[in-house]
Amino acid sequence: MTPDWDVVGYVISSDHRTLVLGRLAEGPATPTQIATDVDLAATHVSRALNSLRERDLVELLVPEERRKGRVYGITSEGAEAWEVIQAKDLTE
């Protein structure tokens, strides 16, 4: 498998995206759980989740209409990108 360097570069160009994707690589979580686990403000987590979703790296695991208890998970594309980031030691 050849890494998609465009995707990897996109993730690692933001510490927030890197932290959020790394947290979701460990398992599904709500934005509040992610914020607590990686010590980021909820607004940063929310922005990172939205941008990662646009690139199909994370997905919403509950219905879109749900406003509370929104659980996010990593997609296979996100997991592949995270593996490359880990393997090449591209995190700060």
C-alpha positions in Angstrom: 0.0 0.0 0.0 1.4 3.4 -1.0 0.6 6.1 1.5 -1.5 9.0 0.4 1.0 11.7 1.3 -1.5 14.5 0.5 -3.8 13.1 3.3 -0.9 12.5 5.7 0.4 16.0 5.1 -3.1 17.4 5.6 -3.4 15.7 9.0 0.0 16.6 10.3 -0.2 20.2 9.2 -2.5 20.7 12.2 -1.6 19.6 15.8 -5.3 19.6 16.5 -6.1 17.2 13.6 -3.2 15.0 14.6 -4.4 14.8 18.2 -8.0 14.1 17.3 -7.2 11.5 14.7 -4.7 9.8 17.1 -7.4 9.7 19.8 -10.0 8.2 17.5 -7.4 5.6 16.4 -7.8 4.2 19.9 -11.6 3.9 19.6 -14.8 5.8 19.1 -15.5 8.9 21.3 -17.6 11.9 21.7 -16.1 15.4 21.1 -16.2 16.0 24.9 -14.3 12.8 25.5 -11.7 13.7 22.8 -11.3 17.2 24.2 -10.7 15.8 27.7 -8.4 13.0 26.5 -6.1 15.2 24.4 -6.4 18.3 26.5 -7.9 20.6 23.8 -10.7 23.1 23.9 -14.0 21.7 22.6 -14.0 24.3 19.8 -10.7 23.0 18.5 -11.9 19.4 18.6 -15.1 20.4 16.8 -13.2 22.2 14.0 -10.7 19.3 13.7 -13.5 16.7 13.5 -15.3 18.7 10.8 -12.2 19.0 8.6 -11.3 15.3 9.1 -14.8 14.4 8.2 -14.6 16.4 5.0 -11.6 14.3 4.0 -13.4 11.0 5.0 -10.9 10.3 7.7 -13.4 10.2 10.5 -17.1 9.5 10.5 -20.2 10.2 12.6 -21.4 6.9 14.1 -24.8 8.1 15.1 -27.6 9.7 13.0 -26.7 13.2 11.7 -29.8 14.7 13.4 -28.5 13.9 16.9 -27.1 16.9 18.6 -26.1 15.4 21.9 -24.1 12.2 22.3 -22.5 12.4 18.9 -20.0 9.6 18.6 -17.2 9.7 16.1 -15.0 6.9 14.8 -12.0 6.6 12.5 -12.5 5.4 8.9 -10.3 2.9 7.1 -8.7 5.8 5.2 -8.1 7.6 8.5 -6.6 4.4 10.1 -4.3 4.0 7.1 -3.1 7.6 7.4 -2.6 7.2 11.1 -0.5 4.1 10.6 1.8 6.0 8.3 2.0 8.9 10.7 2.9 6.5 13.5 5.3 4.4 11.4 7.2 7.4 10.1 7.1 9.1 13.5 5.5 12.2 12.1 3.8 13.4 15.3 5.4 16.2 17.3 
